[in-house]
Amino acid sequence: MANPPTTRHVARTVCTVVVLVRPDRVLLAANRDERVDRPWDPPAAWWPAHPSIIGGRDRTAGGTWMGINRRGVVAAVLNRPGTLGPAAGKRSRGELPLMALDHPTAGAAAEAITALDAGAWRDFNMVLADATGAWFIRGLGHGHPEAEPLPAGVSMITAHDPNDPGSPRTARHLPRFAAAEPSGTADWQPWRDILADMRGEPAAQINVVPEDGFGTVCSSFAVLRPGETPIWLFAAGAPHAAEFRPVTIR
């Protein structure tokens, strides 16, 4: 994720991941916010060193903001407040999902990420999920990243901690997601409508209106069920305009 052109965007939340955890399913919805001129590729198996991973590829740094492996583990990375863009001596946060997705379960991925030196990266949030549950990981630029399981029900992660009412985006949209809980792709239209919502002040927008070359650039919806092939629907553009199409996972 790139440095914004003005300090105004530092106050903005960058990217959103919404997770629903139920005994029979885990659902994820996500919007990626980025410089609109930063090149990227839609989800595919882009990494010869990680042949089991499918993800969107950031052409600038070579990593991903969100990916899935063939065992049905999903990983997504987000910035924390005030940490947009690269920093001298720090590794790209796009490496982290690739590292996580080398593991067979979300729990094993969380254990591996929390063993890392968080000081190698700028501050980050991560979401890890499989068909049995989901994890939130917080990297604060020192020590080891911290992991916590996400509870049953709906959780919303932005640049802040899960369900933090101090995030204007979370305060506005979390109740809407919770009130429109889908069971799968057949009834997820209400969540899609929320992902596509461009209304509100910039800090509260979930579908960020492009300004100064920065905005929401793509969107995802994933369904993870025990014993079933995962489903990933991907929109290669802002969710109010781009069509959601299935990603080939197996």
C-alpha positions, -999 to +999 in steps of 0.1 A: +000+000+000+015+033-011+020+066+006-009+090+000-003+123-018-014+144+011-016+141+049-054+143+046-055+106+038-034+095+068-066+100+089-086+078+066-092+041+073-074+021+047-091-012+037-119-031+055-125-067+063-158-080+077-159-116+091-189-137+101-181-167+123-208-194+127-204-232+134-213-241+098-196-213+080-171-184+080-178-155+056-155-126+047-162-094+029-134-069+021-128-037+003-092-027-007-084+010-006-053+022-024-037+046-048-057+041-080-025+043-101-007+016-081-006-015-105-020-048-094-033-081-108-065-099-099-064-132-079-044-160-094-015-183-086+012-157-092+040-170-069+061-199-081+076-202-046+041-205-032+022-227-058-008-234-035-016-197-029-041-177-050-042-140-044-043-105-058-007-094-067+006-060-060+030-054-088+050-027-070+061-048-040+052-083-053+031-094-024-007-095-018-034-077+003-056-109+004-051-145-007-063-180-001-046-214-002-059-246-016-067-259+019-092-230+024-072-207+046-077-169+039-053-142+049-057-104+045-034-076+057-043-040+066-024-009+078-028+005+112-034+043+118-006+065+106+014+038+088+005+042+052+032+034+027+067+020+030+094+030+054+131+027+052+144-005+066+110-021+068+098-051+048+066-050+027+035-060+046+023-078+014+047-106+024+027-115+055-003-132+038+020-153+017+039-164+048+006-172+066-008-191+037+021-216+037+002-232+066-027-257+066-050-240+090-058-205+103-046-215+137-013-227+125-009-195+104-016-174+134+010-193+154+036-187+127+029-150+123+031-144+161+065-160+161+079-133+138+097-101+148+070-074+144+098-048+141+106-060+106+073-044+093+054-012+099+023-016+121-002-040+106-035-058+112-042-092+098-072-114+095-068-152+091-097-175+086-107-210+076-139-230+078-136-235+115-130-199+127-110-167+123-081-148+140-071-112+143-034-104+145-020-070+156+016-061+147+028-029+165+063-026+151+081-042+181+082-075+199+060-102+185+026-098+168-004-106+190-032-129+180-068-133+193-096-155+180-126-136+166-158-143+184-190-159+169-210-134+150-199-104+129-166-086+134-153-056+114-116-048+111-102-016+097-070+002+106-082-002+142-088-032+164-119-053+157-152-036+163-136-005+176-162+023+178-133+048+175-132+039+138-159+061+122-162+034+095-168+007+120-192+028+140-214+034+110-213+001+092-209-027+117-245-026+129-256-027+092-235-058+085-247-075+117-284-068+108-280-083+073-262-116+081-260-138+050-258-176+050-239-178+017-237-164-018-274-167-025-284-141+000-253-119+003-268-089-017-274-068+014-237-071+023-227-062-012-249-031-010-230-020+021-196-026+005-208-004-024-220+024-002-201+056-011-221+079+013-208+097+043-178+117+054-144+103+041-135+087+074-167+068+075-169+057+038-166+020+033-164+024-005-140+054-007-148+080-033-117+085-053-100+118-045-064+129-051-058+095-068-068+074-038-099+052-033-115+018-032-100-003-060-114-038-056-137-059-034-141-095-023-166-119-007-156-154+005-175-184+018-157-211+039-176-242+049-163-274+064-157-301+038-166-278+008-145-260-018-141-223-007-159-197-028-143-164-035-161-137-055-139-109-066-147-075-081-118-060-101-129-024-093-150-005-069-179-026-057-206-002-069-194-006-105-175-038-110-190-072-114-182-099-088-168-130-105-157-163-090-120-169-085-107-204-095-093-220-064-089-256-074 
